[in-house]
């Protein structure tokens, strides 16, 4: 009986060890990824906002960094009806797909239509716009299956406008054909434009899930019809609006932005960072409370501070990468760009690549990291035979322990310690 109990306990530890090893291997690729907050300390301007947008785009494509959503942080706890709408929409979508799986197409169409209405109303608060695109395709498919061809056609057309490609359900040939026809119809449809403005200005403007510029800005080449506008500005709550584009007139969309819940805290951080950047010394470049507060506010390990000065083709861009724990300036990059140029993205990307290319051990005052040794180690732990040997050793230890526990001289371990005592 003692041997049986010991074997069960050892087997449990073996399973836990195997799970731990598997978990460690699965997380190997995530080691070294640092959470980064991008903070624009420029005076509010369309040019500065465009630069900050391209900085975020460039850093987001770097697998070594996870860019924090500062809008979600600054507005956390104040989403109110918008958060409720998104959660309710997701619940309706789940219920609709479940009804579809049971063959109840009419009920599924009703549930998915409710989900679409709620999600459209609070589109700016949706974390993943692909969820909205998939919902459009799913609703169109369900409408077609329930016999509502005209409704399905309109939904698929909206899906085409949003650039929807996939759904969480397999599509039947008739649905694929209607979606393809909707794409062609969208390409040939009349075009219109919407002039988007906000108070205050210099907000990121997105139309149908696509970035179109910084307010005030036009959104041209839009398919005639209703479009969803989402506006974002650091320190303000995201806003969802709708506007209709037509070929006959240039439509206007003016939006009032409301302060974010943590706007005062954010303004304080920005003010401190401006002073700390101005006070940087070449011999001992060091930030201060502003950098530390940015790390605490956005739960970030690094802060990439963006500052632009000047206008037009002579706009000066400075990037400062700080470690938020030590407040040390890790690297600085500077250059001159034209925010109105089509080549802004190509001008900003190399600057971001340079400022984020860090040897962390060296930058933080530690030993030089040897990538060759790390690579050899990584290659070793990824080999199948390495884990086979480890598994054999662990399993062998379990077997030996079971055999040894059969000794007549063995004594049961105290119940309070959970340990096993072996006698020879």
Secondary structure, 3 states (H helix, E strand, C coil): CHHHHHHHHHHHHHHHHHHHHHHHHHHHHHCCCEEEEEEECCCCCHHHHHHHHHHHHHHHCCCCEEECCHHHHHHCCCCCHHHHHHHHHHHHHHHHHHHHHCCCHHHHHHHHHHHHHHHHHCHHHCCCHHHHHHHHHHHHHHHHHCCCHHHHHHHHHHHHHCCCCCCCCCCCHHHHHHHHHHHHHHHHCCEEEEEEEEECCCCEEEECCEEEEECCEEEEEEECEEEEEEEECCCECCEEEEEEECCCCEEEEEEECCECCCHHHHHHHHHHHHHHHHCCCCCCCECCHHHHHHHHHHCCCEEEEEEEECCHHHEEEEEEEEECCCCEEEEEEEEEECCCCCCHHHHHHHHHHHHCCCCHHHHCCCCCCCHHHHHHHHHHHCCHHHHHHHHHHHHHHHHHHHHHCCCCCCCCCCCCCCCCCCCC
